[in-house]
Amino acid sequence: MPLATGQGRRGRAGTLLRRELEAYECAAFLDGCLIFSEPEVVGDQPAHGSVFTLEGSAIVSAVKAAENPEKLGIIVRLFCGMHEGDATAKLVFAEPVHRACICDLHEREVEELAVDGATVELPVLKHCKFITVYVE
């Protein structure tokens, strides 16, 4: 009997712990705790056929469809992988951009970004920081 009682307590505690962890997963300060340092690489292949090109020193870590099926745009996730210093990023798309915004890790919109035709300029990424961008 004590084992069953203990499991019940762990079950409630486990649920509480999962809720607390979910809050931390979305915390902006946590991404600074991750250290990704990449050597600088200069590509030599033409960018023809690309959805977008990246200007700046940020690193693209993901390009995917938005999780929400009602959103027709894409998610672009970038990070500052510089050993020291900050990274810049400008996304230049092959077609005009209708709108762009910064999202949290759950892809909830946080802040609208200025769009200039097919170009989206992102804010400076501090050392080891991530940014998630939704683009239509």
C-alpha positions in Angstrom: 0.0 0.0 0.0 2.7 2.6 0.8 4.1 2.1 -2.8 0.8 3.1 -4.4 0.5 6.1 -2.1 4.1 7.2 -3.0 3.4 6.8 -6.7 0.3 9.0 -6.3 2.4 11.8 -4.7 5.1 11.4 -7.4 2.3 11.6 -10.0 1.1 15.0 -8.7 4.6 16.2 -8.2 5.5 15.1 -11.7 2.6 17.0 -13.1 3.7 20.1 -11.2 7.3 19.7 -12.3 6.2 19.3 -15.9 4.2 22.6 -15.7 7.2 24.4 -14.1 9.5 23.0 -16.8 7.2 24.2 -19.6 7.4 27.7 -18.2 11.2 27.5 -18.3 11.3 26.1 -21.8 9.9 29.4 -23.1 12.0 31.6 -20.9 14.1 34.0 -23.1 17.0 34.0 -20.7 17.6 30.3 -20.9 18.9 30.3 -24.5 21.9 32.3 -23.3 22.9 29.3 -21.2 23.5 27.2 -24.3 26.9 27.7 -25.9 27.2 27.0 -29.6 30.3 28.2 -31.2 30.8 27.7 -34.9 33.8 28.4 -37.0 33.2 31.0 -39.7 32.4 29.4 -43.1 32.0 31.2 -46.3 29.9 29.5 -48.9 31.0 29.3 -52.5 27.8 27.9 -54.2 25.3 30.2 -56.0 22.1 30.9 -54.2 19.8 30.2 -57.1 16.6 28.4 -56.3 16.7 29.4 -52.6 13.6 30.6 -50.7 15.8 33.2 -49.0 19.4 34.2 -48.6 20.9 35.2 -45.3 23.1 38.3 -45.0 25.0 38.7 -41.8 26.8 36.5 -39.3 23.8 34.7 -37.7 23.4 31.0 -38.3 20.1 29.4 -39.5 19.2 26.4 -37.4 15.8 25.6 -38.8 13.4 26.4 -41.6 10.0 24.7 -41.4 6.3 25.1 -41.8 4.5 26.8 -39.0 3.0 24.3 -36.5 -0.4 26.1 -36.7 -2.0 24.7 -40.0 -3.9 28.0 -40.4 -0.7 29.9 -40.8 0.6 29.6 -44.4 4.1 31.1 -43.7 7.3 29.5 -42.6 9.3 29.6 -39.4 13.0 30.5 -39.6 15.1 30.0 -36.4 18.5 31.6 -36.2 21.1 31.9 -33.5 24.3 33.7 -32.7 27.1 31.1 -32.9 29.9 33.6 -32.8 32.7 32.7 -30.3 32.6 36.3 -29.2 30.4 39.2 -29.9 26.9 39.6 -31.5 25.4 38.5 -34.8 23.4 40.3 -37.4 20.9 38.9 -39.8 19.0 40.1 -42.8 16.7 37.7 -44.6 16.3 38.4 -48.3 13.5 36.3 -49.9 13.0 35.4 -53.5 9.5 36.8 -53.4 7.9 39.8 -51.5 7.2 39.3 -47.9 3.7 40.2 -46.6 4.5 40.2 -42.9 7.1 39.0 -40.4 7.2 38.7 -36.7 9.4 37.4 -33.8 7.8 34.4 -32.1 8.5 32.5 -28.9 9.5 28.8 -29.0 5.8 27.8 -29.1 5.5 30.0 -32.3 3.3 32.6 -30.5 3.8 36.0 -32.1 5.6 38.4 -29.8 6.7 41.4 -32.0 6.1 42.6 -35.6 9.1 43.1 -37.7 9.5 45.8 -40.4 9.4 44.4 -43.9 10.9 46.2 -46.9 9.7 44.4 -50.0 11.4 41.0 -49.9 13.8 41.9 -47.0 13.4 41.3 -43.3 16.1 42.8 -41.1 16.3 41.2 -37.7 17.5 42.7 -34.4 21.1 42.1 -33.3 21.4 38.7 -31.8 23.5 38.8 -28.6 26.0 36.0 -27.8 24.5 32.6 -27.9 20.9 33.9 -28.3 18.2 32.4 -30.5 15.5 34.1 -32.5 12.4 32.5 -34.1 10.8 34.4 -37.0 7.5 33.7 -38.7 7.3 35.0 -42.3 4.4 35.1 -44.8 
